[in-house]
Amino acid sequence: MLFVSVVFLIGCTSGDEPVLDVKNVRHKAMPADGLKIPAPRGMTVGPNDTLYVLDNGGRVLVYSAEGDMQASWHMPEYDVGRPEGICVFEDGRIAVADTHYHRVVFFAKNGDVKSMMGKEGEAEGEFIWPVAIVQDDDQDFYVSEYGGENRIQKFSVEGKFLKQWGGHGTEPGLFQRPSGMVWHDGKIYAADAFNNRIQVFTDEGEFIGLLGAEQGENAASLHYPYDITRSVDGDFFVVEYGANRVTRLSPEGRLLGRFGSTGGDSGQFLTPWGLTIDTKHRVWVADTGNRRIVELEL
């Protein structure tokens, strides 16, 4: 069994906001790493709904769609900090934003290091605290980083620098801690964590607008959105580190539902860091402060 508890809930929210309809909530405790129980941070779903999880023990954990542990390995180095972002590339490589080592590490499926790119700095192809990676249909990939330039860099599948955009600030097109990203249909949707918004760009870096801005007063408020993912039906799911909840938005940014509150019980989160969704409409949440993986079955 993957999960140690099963709870049947509708959802948790406040006021008149719509509630995210959740059929089941399941929790999985993180596996020990020696005498420590690390906390999950980043996650993604690969082919066959394989779940990849990064934790603050410096590990990559791989689970089958049925919840069986398939593999685990440590980052090459992790004494000064742990990675935060992970992406499974079309060619099978597993790319990890090695945040505190200012680089991207590429692994084979068995955990062997295939290559690394980047070093600390603000020049093209350099990084300061990279936190997320996403790939587009042409296999180009994008890396967001919140140190120094607060920018997004675009690379070819071979790792050649192509473009960059962003900068530190509150104005449209600028960031205060760019975090999780989604690529869809020629656009990048980027969680701008400390500015409490999702910014939308073309994948050539042209600023389009803020997700949900056309909703006016009905736009969904966000509190430190740390990660964003997109379901197969086109809706976006955002994990809010500051509000301890998961928010579902339409493709236009209309609020469809919210789930979660602050705490350690079922239906609650504590500083959740990342999320992803699989083809079975299961939302996986890195419930960091509670040191567990949470599955929301929709």
Secondary structure, DSSP 8 states (H G I E B T S, - for coil): ---SEEE-------TT--B---SEEEEEE---BTTB---EEEEEE-GGG-EEEEETTSEEEEE-TTS-EEEEEE-S--SS----EEEE-TTS-EEEEEGGGTEEEEE-TTS-EEEEE--BSSSTT-BSSEEEEEE-TTS-EEEEE-STT-EEEEE-TT--EEEEEE-BSSSTT-BSSEEEEEEETTEEEEEEGGGTEEEEEETTS-EEEETTGGGGGGS---SSEEEEEE-TTS-EEEEETTTTEEEEE-TT--EEEEE-EESSSTTEESS--EEEE-TTSEEEEEEGGGTEEEEEE-
